[in-house]
Amino acid sequence: MKKNIYTILMFCSMLCSVPVMAQNYIGSNSVLELIPSGGRIGLSLEPGTPIEGDVLTLKGGDTFSVMAGTISGGSSFDGKVAVGLIRNGAIVEILAEQALGVSGNTTLFFDCKISESTHVLEGDVIRLLSTSGSNGRYQAINSTYGGVVTQIPATNYEIPFHKINIPETVPGATIKPGSTVLYRDKIVRGRNYAFYVTPNKSTYTVIVEANGQPVAEQYGYYALNNVQGDIDVSIRVFDPDTAVTYREIHVTDEKRIIDLLEQWQMDCLSHIKVTGYMTHSDVYTIRDKMPTVSIIDLTEATIENNSMPEFALNYRASVKKLFLPNSVEMLGNNAFYGMTGLSFIVLPENLNLFGYNQFYGCSNLKTVWVKWNPSAHGHTSAFPIPPCAFRSTPYSYEGTLIVPQGALDAYKSAANWSNFHTIREELPIDKILYSAPVVTGVDDIYETLNSVTITSADGGFIMSNNDNIVSEVIVYALNGTVCAKQKTVEGESFVALPPGLYMVVVGNVSQKIFVK
């Protein structure tokens, strides 16, 4: 009996020897709060080294990281944020600490280590704390929002992993997880998963998608940010030198774009022309399935409800030039939101109704050609657009608005349209400048224009008169100046030009050429 009592006393003595900080009870009056802003989940914990299975029990000497976000209330806070091991409302050990360092909402990362001598007991938790002022007492950072994680069990913690299904190899490239990735096939909920895709040749193009949505390369790597569920990653590589980059696509009631092209064919497209009757689903196919397309010509197509749908091409950053269907009368909300590569667009003559945020965030949009002529529709002023239509674009300080002949005053006096830096009437050269695609190279046959073949050469270009029919050839500089004008002759003739980009017009047909 005495031996049993002695054993119990020794066990209690061992428990009492667990380190606990003096005056260590935490308060609950922190001015900081964990909120779900930006889709953050509160606290997440990732072990310092891979573990077997998904259940973690911490012990002395263990290392791990804690991500805390989003933290709100920093504008009125002058102190530190810490991660603590807590037992029954008291601090066992402060595991990491740092100054908040910002005035607004933020996410913090902590590298934590439990002391070798610390005994972690069932019921202990990992909590986020704040401290400020002279007494230095730690306050628990809580949340008034449901679903936000404010504490993590230190024992038997089931880590919320999500699967990352990413190929180990693909033809034409090598794949390597980022240095911060602990597991190749899974990630803790709320964390970022980074990886590298290195093509075998610098000319190869890499297409990365996560659950069917494109993932852009950032600073040399790809990142799946703030993972909230299982993700299937697809990686495709193609050689643009051998790929078909231009396609004319005719859609019908029976065949949509998605029915006419395989994904590998859409991957490498840089320029498309669509004809026939388009539905809104065709527009979304262009947005979601053609990651490299830069020129979209829809002028000869008709479209469902004569409208571009909401979010039509939003965030499709690869697109530089966009020609809408001539039949379009309305643009849905956010149709072109965040198209950061878009530099030029033609708004057809029947378009007279804008939704909200049409070109919001199109940071490179510098030329807009609007063809709606008020006088042709019995009006004296331009059709109204909301103030947000061109917000966060350079339109007010370097944007050009091209308007129909005779409509200059109507657009200059119209709210929001009048904010363009330059407003001018359309010129004959505009049709030439903005309708033909740019083709560059040396010693390539560019086009046969009304039986005249134009071939680039050093210091000019060669004209070959295929049918021996006399035609007038006019060469324009891109500012509209006529640089050369002459008749074709039998056989070949050479037109000398300084280096630069030109427009060659034969009759009513034109083509851009590049002269070295």
Residue pairs with C-beta under 8 A, 6 or more apart in sequence:
18 92
18 118
18 119
18 121
19 92
19 93
19 115
19 117
19 118
20 87
20 90
20 91
20 92
21 90
21 91
21 92
21 93
21 94
23 137
24 90
24 91
24 92
25 89
25 90
25 91
26 84
26 86
26 89
26 90
26 91
26 127
26 129
26 137
26 138
26 139
26 140
27 137
27 138
27 139
27 140
28 139
28 140
28 142
29 139
30 73
30 129
30 130
30 139
30 140
30 141
30 142
31 73
31 76
31 77
31 130
32 71
32 72
32 73
32 74
32 77
32 81
32 100
32 130
32 141
33 71
33 72
33 73
33 141
33 142
33 143
33 144
34 42
34 43
34 68
34 69
34 70
34 71
34 72
34 128
34 141
34 142
34 143
34 145
34 148
34 149
34 150
35 70
35 71
35 72
35 105
35 143
35 145
35 148
36 42
36 70
36 145
36 147
36 148
37 70
37 72
37 105
38 69
38 70
38 105
38 107
38 226
39 226
39 228
40 69
40 70
40 107
40 190
40 226
41 147
41 148
41 149
41 189
41 190
41 228
42 68
42 69
42 143
42 148
42 149
42 150
43 66
43 67
43 68
43 126
43 128
43 149
43 150
43 151
43 152
44 66
44 67
44 149
44 152
44 160
44 188
44 189
44 190
44 191
45 56
45 64
45 65
45 66
45 126
45 152
45 157
45 159
45 188
46 64
46 65
46 67
46 159
46 182
46 188
46 191
47 56
47 62
47 63
47 64
47 159
47 182
48 62
48 63
48 64
48 65
49 63
49 182
50 182
50 183
54 158
54 159
54 161
55 156
55 157
55 158
55 159
56 157
56 159
57 120
57 154
57 155
57 156
57 157
58 64
58 114
58 120
58 124
58 126
58 154
58 155
58 157
59 114
59 120
60 114
60 115
60 116
60 117
60 118
60 119
60 120
61 113
61 114
61 115
61 116
62 113
62 114
63 111
63 112
63 113
63 114
64 112
65 109
65 110
65 111
65 112
66 83
66 95
66 96
66 109
66 110
66 112
66 126
66 128
66 152
67 107
67 108
67 109
67 110
67 190
67 191
68 81
68 83
68 107
68 108
68 109
68 110
68 128
68 141
69 106
69 107
69 108
69 190
70 105
70 106
70 107
71 81
71 100
71 105
71 106
71 107
71 108
71 128
71 141
72 105
74 100
74 102
74 103
74 104
74 105
74 106
75 103
75 104
77 100
77 130
77 132
78 132
79 99
79 100
79 130
79 131
79 132
79 133
80 97
80 98
80 99
80 100
80 130
80 131
80 132
81 97
81 98
81 99
81 100
81 108
81 128
81 129
81 130
81 141
82 94
82 95
82 96
82 97
82 98
82 128
82 129
82 130
82 131
82 138
83 94
83 95
83 96
83 97
83 110
83 112
83 126
83 127
83 128
83 129
84 91
84 92
84 93
84 94
84 95
84 126
84 127
84 129
84 138
85 91
85 92
85 93
85 95
85 114
85 118
85 120
85 124
85 125
85 126
85 154
86 92
86 124
86 125
86 126
86 127
86 151
87 121
87 123
87 124
88 123
91 129
91 138
92 118
92 124
93 114
93 115
93 118
94 129
94 138
95 110
95 112
95 113
95 114
95 126
96 110
96 111
96 112
98 108
98 110
100 106
100 108
112 126
114 120
120 154
120 155
121 155
122 155
122 156
123 155
124 153
124 154
124 155
125 151
125 152
125 153
125 154
126 151
126 152
126 153
126 154
127 140
127 141
127 150
127 151
128 140
128 141
128 150
129 138
129 139
129 140
129 141
130 138
130 139
130 141
131 137
131 138
131 139
140 150
141 150
142 150
143 150
159 188
160 188
160 189
161 183
161 186
161 187
161 188
161 189
162 186
162 187
162 188
162 189
162 227
162 228
162 229
162 230
162 231
163 185
163 186
163 230
163 231
164 184
164 185
164 186
164 187
164 193
164 224
164 227
164 230
164 231
164 233
165 185
165 230
165 231
165 232
165 233
166 175
166 184
166 185
166 195
166 233
166 235
167 175
167 233
167 234
167 235
168 175
169 175
170 197
170 235
170 236
170 237
171 237
172 199
172 200
172 201
172 204
172 237
172 238
172 239
173 197
173 198
173 199
173 200
173 204
173 206
173 235
173 237
174 197
174 198
174 200
175 195
175 196
175 197
175 235
176 195
176 196
176 198
177 184
177 194
177 195
177 196
178 193
178 194
178 195
178 196
178 221
178 223
180 192
180 194
181 187
181 193
181 194
181 195
187 193
187 224
187 227
189 227
189 228
190 226
190 227
190 228
191 226
191 227
192 223
192 224
192 225
192 226
192 227
193 223
193 224
193 227
193 231
194 221
194 222
194 223
194 224
195 221
195 222
195 233
196 220
196 221
196 222
197 206
197 208
197 217
197 222
197 235
199 205
199 206
199 237
200 237
201 239
203 239
203 240
203 241
204 237
204 238
204 239
204 240
205 237
205 238
205 239
205 240
205 267
205 268
205 292
206 217
206 235
206 236
206 237
207 214
207 234
207 235
207 236
207 237
207 238
207 267
207 291
207 292
208 214
208 215
208 217
208 222
208 233
208 234
208 235
209 215
209 233
209 234
209 291
210 224
210 231
210 232
210 233
211 231
211 232
212 288
213 288
214 288
214 291
215 222
215 223
215 224
215 233
216 222
216 317
224 231
224 233
236 263
236 264
236 267
238 264
238 267
238 268
240 268
240 270
243 268
244 265
244 268
244 269
245 268
245 269
245 270
245 271
246 269
246 270
246 271
246 272
247 261
247 265
247 269
247 272
247 273
248 272
248 273
248 274
248 275
249 257
249 260
249 261
249 272
249 273
249 274
249 275
250 274
250 275
250 276
251 257
251 260
251 274
251 275
251 276
251 277
251 278
251 282
251 301
252 276
252 277
253 277
256 279
256 281
256 282
256 285
257 274
257 282
257 285
257 286
257 289
258 281
258 282
258 285
258 289
263 289
266 285
266 289
266 290
267 290
267 291
267 292
268 292
269 290
269 292
269 293
270 292
270 293
270 294
270 295
271 293
271 294
271 295
271 297
271 437
272 286
272 290
272 293
272 295
272 296
272 297
273 297
273 298
273 300
274 282
274 286
274 296
274 297
274 298
274 300
274 301
275 300
275 301
276 301
276 302
277 301
277 302
277 303
277 304
278 298
278 301
278 302
278 303
278 304
278 325
279 303
279 304
280 303
280 304
280 305
280 309
280 312
283 303
283 308
283 309
283 312
283 313
284 309
284 312
286 293
286 296
286 313
286 316
287 311
287 312
287 313
287 314
287 316
290 318
291 318
292 318
293 316
293 318
293 319
294 318
294 319
294 320
294 321
294 341
295 319
295 320
295 321
295 437
296 313
296 319
296 321
296 322
296 323
297 323
298 323
298 324
298 325
299 323
299 324
299 325
299 326
299 346
299 348
300 325
300 326
301 325
302 325
302 327
303 325
303 327
303 328
305 330
306 327
306 328
306 329
306 330
306 350
307 328
307 329
307 330
307 331
307 332
308 324
308 328
308 330
308 331
308 332
308 335
309 332
309 335
310 332
310 333
310 334
310 335
310 355
311 332
311 333
311 334
311 335
311 337
312 331
312 332
312 335
312 336
313 319
313 322
313 335
313 336
313 339
314 334
314 335
314 336
314 337
314 338
314 339
315 337
315 338
315 339
316 339
317 338
317 339
317 340
317 341
318 341
319 339
319 341
319 342
320 341
320 342
320 343
320 344
321 342
321 343
321 344
321 345
322 336
322 342
322 344
322 345
322 346
323 345
323 346
324 345
324 346
324 347
324 348
324 351
325 348
326 348
326 349
326 350
327 348
327 350
328 348
328 350
328 351
329 350
329 351
329 352
329 353
330 351
330 352
330 353
330 354
330 355
331 351
331 353
331 354
331 355
331 358
332 355
333 355
333 356
333 357
334 355
334 356
334 357
334 358
334 360
335 355
335 358
336 342
336 345
336 358
336 359
336 362
337 357
337 358
337 359
337 360
337 361
338 360
338 361
338 362
339 359
339 361
339 362
339 365
340 361
340 362
340 363
340 364
341 364
342 359
342 362
342 364
342 365
343 364
343 365
343 366
343 367
344 365
344 366
344 367
344 368
344 369
344 434
345 359
345 365
345 367
345 368
345 369
346 369
346 371
346 434
347 368
347 369
347 370
347 371
347 372
348 371
348 372
349 371
349 372
349 373
349 376
349 404
350 372
351 370
351 371
351 372
352 372
352 377
352 383
353 383
354 383
354 384
354 385
354 386
354 389
355 386
356 386
356 388
356 389
357 388
357 389
357 391
358 385
358 389
358 390
359 365
359 389
359 390
359 393
360 388
360 389
360 390
360 391
360 392
360 393
361 391
361 392
361 393
362 390
362 392
362 393
363 392
363 393
363 394
364 394
365 390
365 393
365 394
365 395
365 399
366 394
366 395
366 398
366 399
366 400
367 399
367 400
367 402
367 434
368 390
368 395
368 399
368 400
368 401
368 402
368 420
369 402
369 426
369 430
369 434
370 382
370 401
370 402
370 403
370 404
370 411
370 417
371 404
372 382
372 383
372 404
373 404
373 406
373 407
374 380
374 381
374 382
374 383
374 407
374 410
375 406
375 407
375 410
376 404
379 410
380 410
381 410
381 413
381 414
382 403
382 407
382 410
382 411
382 414
382 417
384 414
384 415
384 416
385 416
385 417
386 416
387 415
387 416
389 416
390 396
390 399
390 416
390 419
393 399
395 401
395 419
395 420
395 421
396 419
396 420
396 421
397 421
398 421
399 420
399 421
399 422
400 420
400 421
400 422
400 423
400 424
401 411
401 417
401 420
401 422
401 423
401 424
402 424
402 425
402 426
402 430
403 410
403 411
403 423
403 424
403 425
403 426
404 425
404 426
405 425
405 426
406 425
407 425
408 423
408 424
408 425
411 417
411 418
411 423
412 418
412 423
417 423
427 480
429 476
429 480
429 503
432 476
432 503
432 505
432 510
433 478
433 503
435 510
436 503
436 510
436 511
436 512
437 512
438 501
438 512
438 514
439 446
439 447
439 511
439 512
439 513
439 514
440 501
440 514
441 456
441 514
442 456
442 457
442 458
442 516
443 455
443 456
443 457
444 455
444 456
445 453
445 454
445 455
446 454
446 455
446 456
446 511
446 513
447 453
447 454
447 509
447 511
448 454
448 466
449 504
449 505
449 506
449 507
449 509
449 510
449 511
450 471
450 506
450 507
450 508
450 509
451 465
451 466
451 467
451 469
451 471
452 463
452 464
452 465
452 466
452 471
452 473
452 488
452 506
453 463
453 464
453 466
454 461
454 462
454 463
454 504
454 511
454 513
455 461
455 462
455 464
456 513
456 514
456 515
456 516
457 494
457 515
458 516
459 496
459 497
459 499
459 515
459 516
460 494
460 495
460 496
460 497
460 515
461 494
461 495
461 497
461 504
461 513
461 515
462 492
462 493
462 494
462 495
463 473
463 488
463 492
463 493
463 494
463 495
464 491
464 492
465 471
465 488
465 489
465 490
465 491
465 492
465 493
468 490
469 488
470 487
470 488
470 489
471 487
471 488
471 506
471 507
472 485
472 486
472 487
472 488
472 506
472 507
473 484
473 485
473 486
473 487
473 488
473 495
473 504
473 505
473 506
474 482
474 484
474 485
474 504
474 505
475 482
475 483
475 484
475 485
475 495
475 497
475 502
475 503
475 504
475 505
476 482
476 483
476 502
476 503
476 505
477 483
477 500
477 502
477 503
478 501
478 502
478 503
483 497
483 502
484 495
484 497
486 493
486 495
488 506
497 515
498 515
499 515
499 516
500 514
500 515
501 512
501 513
501 514
501 515
502 512
502 513
502 514
502 515
503 510
503 511
503 512
503 513
504 510
504 511
504 512
504 513
